[in-house]
Amino acid sequence: MLDQQGQKIEPIIMLYNYAKILNINISIITNREGNEATIEYTRKQLLDNNITGYSYLFLRRPNITNAWSFKLQSRKAIFEK
């Protein structure tokens, strides 16, 4: 939803807004490391960009190094909920 400089990625934001209109549960998966400081920073950055109302926010555990595998496992977890 946001690029490395914290700017909105407009096509993703448009999809996010459309999902909100349709009342679809929104999950955000990011490859950012899920330590306390990063979680707080990420939530603030999302809020500052008016990205709210998501159901889940997945951040990578520090011991996981494979981004592709992490994102795949996160998607599976969403479908299992």
Contacts in CASP RR format, 6 or more apart in sequence:
PFRMAT RR
TARGET T0000
AUTHOR 0000-0000-0000
METHOD contacts of the structure
MODEL  1
MLDQQGQKIEPIIMLYNYAKILNINISIITNREGNEATIEYTRKQLLDNN
ITGYSYLFLRRPNITNAWSFKLQSRKAIFEK
1 8 0 8 1.000
1 9 0 8 1.000
1 12 0 8 1.000
1 13 0 8 1.000
1 16 0 8 1.000
1 28 0 8 1.000
1 46 0 8 1.000
1 49 0 8 1.000
1 51 0 8 1.000
2 8 0 8 1.000
2 9 0 8 1.000
2 45 0 8 1.000
2 46 0 8 1.000
2 49 0 8 1.000
2 51 0 8 1.000
3 9 0 8 1.000
6 45 0 8 1.000
6 49 0 8 1.000
8 49 0 8 1.000
13 51 0 8 1.000
16 26 0 8 1.000
16 51 0 8 1.000
19 26 0 8 1.000
20 26 0 8 1.000
20 53 0 8 1.000
25 55 0 8 1.000
25 56 0 8 1.000
26 53 0 8 1.000
26 54 0 8 1.000
26 55 0 8 1.000
27 54 0 8 1.000
27 55 0 8 1.000
27 56 0 8 1.000
27 57 0 8 1.000
27 58 0 8 1.000
27 74 0 8 1.000
27 78 0 8 1.000
28 46 0 8 1.000
28 51 0 8 1.000
28 54 0 8 1.000
28 56 0 8 1.000
28 57 0 8 1.000
28 58 0 8 1.000
29 58 0 8 1.000
29 71 0 8 1.000
29 74 0 8 1.000
29 75 0 8 1.000
30 42 0 8 1.000
30 57 0 8 1.000
30 58 0 8 1.000
30 59 0 8 1.000
30 60 0 8 1.000
31 60 0 8 1.000
31 67 0 8 1.000
31 70 0 8 1.000
31 71 0 8 1.000
32 38 0 8 1.000
32 42 0 8 1.000
32 59 0 8 1.000
32 60 0 8 1.000
33 59 0 8 1.000
33 60 0 8 1.000
33 61 0 8 1.000
33 62 0 8 1.000
34 59 0 8 1.000
34 60 0 8 1.000
34 61 0 8 1.000
34 62 0 8 1.000
35 62 0 8 1.000
38 59 0 8 1.000
39 57 0 8 1.000
39 59 0 8 1.000
42 57 0 8 1.000
42 59 0 8 1.000
43 57 0 8 1.000
46 52 0 8 1.000
46 54 0 8 1.000
46 57 0 8 1.000
56 78 0 8 1.000
56 81 0 8 1.000
58 74 0 8 1.000
58 77 0 8 1.000
60 67 0 8 1.000
60 70 0 8 1.000
61 70 0 8 1.000
64 70 0 8 1.000
END
